[in-house]
Amino acid sequence: MTLDRVVRITTDTEAADDRRDLAHWLSRPPEERIRHVEELRRQWYRLHGSNGPPPRLQRVARVVQLPEC
């Protein structure tokens, strides 16, 4: 998976709003932030016509063996 580079030009007001939003969410406990992300995810799936419950996030562990030197 690759990420596209994105440049966003904003006004000072928009930048200040972004900083306030970030400060707010960083001040909240992790459990609250996760609950909010889960609610946004459920809303997104409802808006895009998904039937049934949205898929849950999966936890994946990857074991990597480093080559011997």
Secondary structure, 3 states (H helix, E strand, C coil): CCCCCCCCCCCHHHHHHHHHHHHHHHHCCHHHHHHHHHHHHHHHHHHCCCCCCCCCCCCCCCCCCCCCC
